[in-house]
């Protein structure tokens, strides 16, 4: 198995990194504006949701990679890793929600669900790959 990226993999990286960079820039910029100017109303709503918009680009990059990858092994690993990531995230959020409901853990911010998913997805990949070796 080669470590060389496929054409679809290179496209994914060309989409992913600008979207993730955009996320970081928009996140810090929106927080800075909110702290400095204390906006309210629609401006606050727009600044509050602005960091989520580049994350849509990250999600789109992941989906496009899945559609464009022609290597069936890589697609299988990706799909199974995504499913593991979704399952782990759902299990975590459900368990945390029940614990939060009875007051034994603090509130878990919803904006952290996507990073939890990305972490679970990333951690699942080597285990899924190992299954086929």
Protein Blocks (a to p, Z undefined) as FASTA:
>chain_A
ZZbdcfklmmmmmmmmmmmmmmmmmmmmmmmmmmmnopghjllmmmmmmmmmmmmmmmmm
mmmmmmmpmblklmmmmmmmmmmmmmmmmmmmmmmmmmmmnopaccddfklmmmmmmmmm
mmmmmmmmmmmZZ
